[in-house]
Amino acid sequence: MTTENNLLKQKLMKNGWKIALFGVPLLAIALTINSAILMTDAGYTYVHQNNITGKLDVFTEPGIHFRMPFLSKITRYNQVITVSFGNNKGENFYQRLDSVQVRFADTYIGKIPVTFRFKLSNDPDSIKKMHREFRNNDNLIDTLMVKNARNVTVITATQYTGEEFFQGGLNQFKSKLEDQLREGIYLTERKKVEVEGMDLAPVGLNQANSHKLQKTKQLVWKTVPVVDKAGLMIRQNNPLQQYGIHVTQVTIGDPQPEQQLDQLLSDKKRLVADRIRAIQEQETSKAQAETEQLKKEIQRTREVQDAQRQKELAIISQQKEVEIARQIAEREIVEVEKKKRLAEVDKEKELAIAEANLSIQKANALSAQYEAKAITEKGNAEASVLKAKYSALGANKDVYLAELHRDVSTVLYQNLKNFKVEMPKNYIGGGEGGLTSNLDVITAFGALGLMDKTEALTNKKK
């Protein structure tokens, strides 16, 4: 048993040396190939550092690249980076920061949730410069992007008062924040400026515009941009611009004021509501008084109108009677004129009929004359033609008779060529007196019948 175990150990040791002899070189080759190939993905920028030569190579597109095996270092950067302060919903890149706390020009404090989206440059020189200064993606975000975004947000907030910001200045704040992130921070100075606002006019009994908004002004300390002689804002250097980094999007969430500012805004809102309610009550009372006065005026106007209407109705009634009488008289005159005119029309009609009949008789007579003349002329013409025809026939009588006989013969031939004349086989006569009685007729027909039968029998025998 011990001998067998020793043989088995010797065999395993021999096989192990063979595996080590062939496997170690293959593993070394595989590791070398794996270390010499770099596969890049879309959305990332890769910086390849050759530790022998110190050369840096930048890859921004997906593909397969060769590198120095074992003696090189690969650093990956996100091409698009999202930095979120307080907006921690729906973001996937960098979310671990609280809302930016800012102090406004009137010393009130607020928290602004804001998200910034940065895009790295595709220029290799800018990427190399950025890599030399920040070395990796996390340092770039923490040291440059986060601090710069927070700094610009805080500086921009100092250009607004708390009330101005929370009462409609959010959109303008966002525009200035984007502008300073992309082009550089404004060079500012602190000075007292006049701020305009919109407020309701004071409540008064005799004030007609107490329910309308009016402009109000107040002096506050604010941080305002410094402009040059041309009126353009003077800016500081943009730290993102030297690395070719661009801000593509700025999104602001729901800002939260501190308790004192929130209380101030709530009190102001309540005061405005109370003022509006007081104005509405005042307007309601005024409207009620005006309504009562208007009702009295309407009643008085209605009574005056009723009296005026009665007077007008009496006048209209009298005018109506006069108008009826006048219309009756005019109608009678019209009837008389109508009868007179109808009589004239009847006479004119009879005269026109008589004249028309006379014209018709004259036309008929003239037509008869022309018709008789036409008949006479036609008879004379036909007689002349017939006379000439017979004169011509008389001059050529023999030729005419020969043609006439020819035509008659032709017609007879055409009609008599199939004509057959058969003589009667039997004849029945009654002598000098004929068949004098019915008996003679019956006897004769009987004899004819016997003769027909006899002839039929004879033909049958043949």
Residue pairs with C-beta under 8 A, 6 or more apart in sequence:
32 69
32 70
33 69
35 67
35 69
35 70
36 66
36 67
36 68
36 69
37 64
37 65
37 66
37 67
38 46
38 48
38 59
38 64
38 65
38 66
38 67
38 74
39 63
39 64
39 65
40 46
40 59
40 61
40 62
40 63
40 64
40 65
41 62
42 61
42 62
43 78
43 79
43 80
44 76
44 77
44 78
44 79
45 58
45 59
45 60
45 76
45 77
45 78
45 79
45 120
45 127
46 58
46 59
46 60
46 65
46 74
46 75
46 76
46 77
47 56
47 57
47 58
47 74
47 75
47 76
47 77
47 127
47 128
47 131
48 56
48 57
48 58
48 59
48 65
48 67
48 72
48 73
48 74
49 55
49 56
49 72
49 73
49 74
49 75
50 56
50 57
50 67
50 68
50 71
50 72
51 68
51 71
51 72
51 73
52 68
52 71
56 128
56 131
57 65
57 67
58 124
58 127
58 128
59 65
60 79
60 122
60 127
67 74
75 131
75 135
75 136
75 137
76 137
77 120
77 127
77 130
77 131
77 136
77 137
77 140
78 93
78 120
78 137
79 119
79 120
80 93
80 117
80 118
80 119
80 120
80 248
81 93
81 94
81 117
81 118
81 119
81 120
81 137
81 140
81 141
81 145
82 91
82 92
82 93
82 94
82 115
82 116
82 117
82 118
83 93
83 94
83 97
83 115
83 116
83 117
83 118
83 141
83 145
83 146
83 149
84 91
84 94
84 95
84 97
84 115
84 116
85 97
85 98
85 99
85 100
85 112
85 113
85 114
85 115
85 149
85 150
85 153
86 97
86 98
86 99
86 100
86 111
86 112
86 113
86 114
86 253
87 113
87 114
87 115
87 251
87 253
88 95
91 115
94 141
97 146
98 111
99 111
99 112
99 113
99 114
99 253
99 256
100 111
100 112
100 113
100 114
100 150
100 153
100 154
101 109
101 110
101 111
102 109
102 110
102 111
102 112
102 153
102 154
102 157
102 158
103 109
103 154
103 157
103 158
104 110
104 157
104 158
104 160
104 161
104 162
104 164
104 165
105 158
105 159
105 160
105 161
105 220
105 221
105 222
105 223
106 161
106 162
106 163
106 220
106 221
108 161
108 162
108 257
108 258
108 260
108 261
108 264
109 257
109 258
109 261
110 157
110 162
110 165
110 166
110 255
110 256
110 257
110 258
110 261
111 255
111 256
112 153
112 157
112 252
112 253
112 255
113 252
113 253
113 254
113 255
114 149
114 153
114 177
114 250
114 251
114 252
114 253
115 249
115 250
115 251
115 252
115 253
116 145
116 149
116 181
116 247
116 249
116 250
117 247
117 248
117 249
117 250
117 251
118 145
118 240
118 245
118 246
118 247
118 248
119 245
119 246
119 247
119 248
120 127
120 130
120 243
120 244
120 245
121 127
121 130
121 243
121 244
121 245
121 246
122 244
123 244
126 242
126 243
126 244
127 244
129 242
129 243
130 140
130 243
130 244
130 245
134 140
134 143
134 144
144 239
144 240
144 243
144 245
145 240
145 245
148 181
148 239
148 240
149 181
151 185
152 177
152 180
152 181
152 185
153 177
155 180
155 185
155 186
155 188
155 223
156 173
156 176
156 177
156 180
157 165
157 173
158 188
158 222
158 223
159 176
159 188
159 222
159 223
159 224
159 225
160 169
160 173
160 222
161 195
161 220
161 222
162 257
162 261
162 264
163 197
163 261
163 264
163 265
163 268
164 195
164 197
165 173
165 255
166 255
166 257
166 261
166 265
167 197
167 265
170 252
170 255
173 252
174 250
174 252
177 250
177 252
178 247
178 250
180 186
180 235
181 238
181 240
181 247
181 250
182 238
182 246
182 247
183 235
183 238
184 235
184 236
184 237
184 238
184 241
185 235
185 236
185 238
186 225
186 226
186 233
186 234
186 235
186 236
187 225
187 226
187 233
187 234
187 235
187 236
188 223
188 224
188 225
188 226
189 223
189 224
189 226
190 221
190 222
190 223
190 224
191 221
191 222
191 224
192 219
192 220
192 221
192 222
193 219
193 220
193 221
193 222
193 224
194 217
194 218
194 219
195 217
195 218
195 219
195 220
195 222
196 215
196 216
196 217
197 215
197 216
197 217
197 218
198 213
198 214
198 215
198 216
199 213
199 214
199 216
200 210
200 211
200 212
200 213
200 214
200 272
200 275
200 276
200 279
201 207
201 209
201 210
201 211
201 212
201 213
201 214
202 210
203 210
203 275
203 278
203 279
203 282
204 210
205 282
210 279
210 282
211 276
211 279
211 280
211 283
225 233
225 234
226 233
226 234
227 233
227 234
228 234
240 246
240 247
257 265
393 400
426 448
426 451
428 435
428 444
428 447
428 448
430 436
430 440
435 441
435 444
